[in-house]
Amino acid sequence: MHYDVAIIGAGAMGSAAAYHLSKTGKKILVLDQFEPPHTYGSSHGQSRIIREAYFESPLYVPLVQQAYVLWQELEQASGKQLFLKTGGLMLGHKDSKVFSGAEHSAIKWNVWYEVIGSKEISKRFPAFRPDYNTVALYEKNAGLLFPEACITAHLSLASGSNTGFRFNEKVTEVSSLADGTISINTTKGNYTAGKLIVSNGAWMTTLFPSLQMPLTVTRQPLCWFDFEAGNPEWFSPANFPIYIWELSRHNVFYGFPALENKLKIAIHHGGIESNPDTVDREVHREEIDHLASIISTHFNVKVTYSHSSVCMYTNTATEDFIIDRHPANNNIIIASPCSGHGFKFSSAIGKLLCEMACEAPLSFDLSAFSLKTQTS
Ligand SMILES: Cc1cc2nc3c(=O)[nH]c(=O)nc-3n(C[C@H](O)[C@H](O)[C@H](O)COP(=O)(O)OP(=O)(O)OC[C@H]3O[C@@H](n4cnc5c(N)ncnc54)[C@H](O)[C@@H]3O)c2cc1C
């Protein structure tokens, strides 16, 4: 069967691309080895942070601003709640990347923010227990997205007579025919497509070993805790913003207000290098204890372990993204490696992937995310 556009991977990026492409009238094929949303890739676990004063680089601010608009449109189109606004705190010492990078981006793009010192943090957000030299950038528009609901919304709105979904079907090989058409072999059949979007996340290197993409997949545990003592109200979305807290350069953790009365926390980066097919999916006692001790040191609460999950980051060396065309076939579009911070952008990246597949002008300059930037 021939399609105008095929998409490999219907997670965050692929589902968003499918949604935008479905509006163009093109005949599309959406393939996934599992049935999204699922818990085996990089897009599960109840919540994802979205924030505007982007500490990583000001480059991302216009992209996240586009993403906010598109999430809002998707909420309206789907009739589902996808976003919860909580405000956000970027905490650290004044020279930390998380704090100073966020301030730099906010100044560059004129994003509203406040800088608040340790005493003020404790007064306004009594759950937090910062040491005397911690400062925070507070931004109003930050909050969280519900990733499973976002993927479901994109996929359900993409369904229609022009869209073929093939789930529980793994792509085993991709090759280019003489005219640039792409041949796709799966565990269940063969398809051809005029354009191919490869958004297969942590499995990215497996389909194109010859590209030698410099990617490292890491195992990232997440834990949820129940309240044992303290004031759970201090941790409710009304009183507790999403946060990212840098203790030192490679010691960063982040978390969310309590949802369903459980507090979720995780470490940013530093996970063990893993293979997506064999990654250890059990969260171990010492990992749980480490996260529990972070909570007891930095928050005014006592907690007990509830449950956990393992997710994967697909990292480039600079922690930037790769969104580009395959160097040997322009019709193949590569989009996924998002270094552990891509979900918030997926609404906008999906639109860009659609524009690339349709050879339309791009709504964001992607030159900083080229394959060459990461391989040279
Ligand atoms: C623990 C954790 C916390 C994070 N927190 C945040 C956050 O707070 N904010 C934020 O913005 N980002 C965050 N991120 C990053 C963000 O979630 C990811 O960048 C994003 O979800 C990746 O989406 P994706 O579409 O590339 O991958 P996925 O959503 O994993 O999709 C890839 C899909 O490809 C499919 N696939 C793979 N190989 C094949 C094949 N051969 N054939 C068919 N299908 C295939 C997989 O089954 C999967 O469904 C976090 C990531 C993790 C792991």
The ligand as a Tripos MOL2 file, in Angstrom:
@<TRIPOS>MOLECULE
LIG
   53    58     1     0     0
SMALL
NO_CHARGES

@<TRIPOS>ATOM
      1 C1         11.2050   10.9010   32.9850 C.3       1 LIG1
      2 C2         11.0430   11.9240   31.9240 C.ar      1 LIG1
      3 C3         10.6340   13.1960   32.2710 C.ar      1 LIG1
      4 C4         10.5100   14.1810   31.3070 C.ar      1 LIG1
      5 N1         10.0530   15.3960   31.6750 N.ar      1 LIG1
      6 C5          9.8210   16.3360   30.7260 C.ar      1 LIG1
      7 C6          9.1930   17.5550   31.0920 C.ar      1 LIG1
      8 O1          8.8610   17.7820   32.2580 O.2       1 LIG1
      9 N2          8.9440   18.4440   30.1060 N.ar      1 LIG1
     10 C7          9.2820   18.2200   28.7930 C.ar      1 LIG1
     11 O2          9.0400   19.0860   27.9590 O.2       1 LIG1
     12 N3          9.8670   17.0580   28.4250 N.ar      1 LIG1
     13 C8         10.1340   16.1170   29.3530 C.ar      1 LIG1
     14 N4         10.6830   14.9190   29.0100 N.ar      1 LIG1
     15 C9         11.0660   14.6790   27.6130 C.3       1 LIG1
     16 C10         9.8930   14.3150   26.7590 C.3       1 LIG1
     17 O3          8.9620   13.5460   27.4690 O.3       1 LIG1
     18 C11        10.4010   13.6120   25.5150 C.3       1 LIG1
     19 O4         11.3270   14.4600   24.8250 O.3       1 LIG1
     20 C12         9.2740   13.2770   24.5650 C.3       1 LIG1
     21 O5          8.1930   12.6990   25.2400 O.3       1 LIG1
     22 C13         9.8050   12.3150   23.5070 C.3       1 LIG1
     23 O6          8.7930   12.0710   22.5700 O.3       1 LIG1
     24 P1          9.0940   11.1600   21.3090 P.3       1 LIG1
     25 O7          7.9150   11.2510   20.4410 O.co2     1 LIG1
     26 O8         10.4440   11.5040   20.7570 O.co2     1 LIG1
     27 O9          9.2770    9.6860   21.9240 O.3       1 LIG1
     28 P2          8.1100    8.6040   22.4220 P.3       1 LIG1
     29 O10         6.9740    9.4060   22.9140 O.co2     1 LIG1
     30 O11         8.8100    7.6660   23.2590 O.co2     1 LIG1
     31 O12         7.6610    7.9940   21.0440 O.3       1 LIG1
     32 C14         8.4690    7.1550   20.2820 C.3       1 LIG1
     33 C15         7.5490    6.0790   19.7230 C.3       1 LIG1
     34 O13         8.2230    5.3630   18.6960 O.3       1 LIG1
     35 C16         7.8090    4.0150   18.7640 C.3       1 LIG1
     36 N5          8.7960    3.2020   18.0550 N.ar      1 LIG1
     37 C17        10.1120    3.1200   18.3270 C.ar      1 LIG1
     38 N6         10.7230    2.3110   17.4350 N.ar      1 LIG1
     39 C18         9.7600    1.8600   16.5950 C.ar      1 LIG1
     40 C19         9.7880    0.9850   15.4780 C.ar      1 LIG1
     41 N7         10.9050    0.4390   15.0390 N.pl3     1 LIG1
     42 N8          8.6190    0.7180   14.8560 N.ar      1 LIG1
     43 C20         7.4520    1.2900   15.2880 C.ar      1 LIG1
     44 N9          7.3950    2.1350   16.3600 N.ar      1 LIG1
     45 C21         8.5270    2.4240   16.9850 C.ar      1 LIG1
     46 C22         7.7480    3.7530   20.2560 C.3       1 LIG1
     47 O14         6.9790    2.6260   20.5710 O.3       1 LIG1
     48 C23         7.1470    5.0480   20.7690 C.3       1 LIG1
     49 O15         5.7480    4.9810   20.8780 O.3       1 LIG1
     50 C24        10.8210   13.8950   29.9540 C.ar      1 LIG1
     51 C25        11.2340   12.6140   29.5960 C.ar      1 LIG1
     52 C26        11.3280   11.6320   30.5600 C.ar      1 LIG1
     53 C27        11.7750   10.2610   30.1640 C.3       1 LIG1
@<TRIPOS>BOND
     1     1     2 1
     2     2     3 ar
     3     2    52 ar
     4     3     4 ar
     5     4     5 ar
     6     4    50 ar
     7     5     6 ar
     8     6     7 ar
     9     6    13 1
    10     7     8 2
    11     7     9 ar
    12     9    10 ar
    13    10    11 2
    14    10    12 ar
    15    12    13 ar
    16    13    14 ar
    17    14    15 1
    18    14    50 ar
    19    15    16 1
    20    16    17 1
    21    16    18 1
    22    18    19 1
    23    18    20 1
    24    20    21 1
    25    20    22 1
    26    22    23 1
    27    23    24 1
    28    24    25 2
    29    24    26 1
    30    24    27 1
    31    27    28 1
    32    28    29 2
    33    28    30 1
    34    28    31 1
    35    31    32 1
    36    32    33 1
    37    33    34 1
    38    33    48 1
    39    34    35 1
    40    35    36 1
    41    35    46 1
    42    36    37 ar
    43    36    45 ar
    44    37    38 ar
    45    38    39 ar
    46    39    40 ar
    47    39    45 ar
    48    40    41 1
    49    40    42 ar
    50    42    43 ar
    51    43    44 ar
    52    44    45 ar
    53    46    47 1
    54    46    48 1
    55    48    49 1
    56    50    51 ar
    57    51    52 ar
    58    52    53 1
@<TRIPOS>SUBSTRUCTURE
     1 LIG1         1 GROUP 0 **** ****
